[in-house]
Amino acid sequence: MTHDEINALTEKVIGCAFRVSNTLGCGFLEKVYENAFADELRKHGLDVMQQAPIKVHYEHIVVGEYVADLLVSNAIIIELKAAKEINAAFTAQCLNYL
């Protein structure tokens, strides 16, 4: 994907996130937000995989696997959190995905 395509995709994803957040508000379990977000993304024509397995490579071998809450267009990983604040463990989890 080009830089412009990634930016356009990111804008769509953020717009969908705001729609879900504004509609549902707070207080639900992560799975509720995941299902609603995936539905909203699909309504906008995006390819979405829920609970997407992603392999971790080290020197050309697979050394593990993690599961992303959502994988959009095989380009954007979304990790959902239904929490009052983002703590260091949540941040580390997302950074490791990169």
Residue pairs with C-beta under 8 A, 6 or more apart in sequence:
1 9
1 73
1 75
6 75
9 46
9 72
9 73
9 75
9 76
10 76
12 41
12 44
12 46
13 41
13 46
13 72
13 76
13 78
15 44
16 37
16 40
16 41
16 44
16 46
17 37
19 40
20 33
20 36
20 37
20 40
23 36
24 32
24 33
24 36
26 82
28 82
29 82
30 69
30 80
30 81
30 82
33 80
33 82
34 50
34 69
34 70
34 80
35 50
37 70
37 78
37 80
38 48
38 50
38 70
41 48
41 70
41 72
42 48
46 72
46 73
47 72
47 73
47 74
48 70
48 71
48 72
49 70
49 71
50 69
50 70
51 67
51 68
51 69
52 67
52 68
52 70
52 71
52 77
53 65
53 66
53 67
54 65
54 66
54 67
54 68
54 71
54 77
54 97
55 62
55 64
55 65
56 62
56 63
56 64
56 65
56 66
57 63
66 96
66 97
68 77
68 78
68 79
68 97
69 78
69 79
69 80
70 77
70 78
70 80
71 77
71 78
72 78
77 97
79 90
79 93
79 94
79 97
81 90
83 90
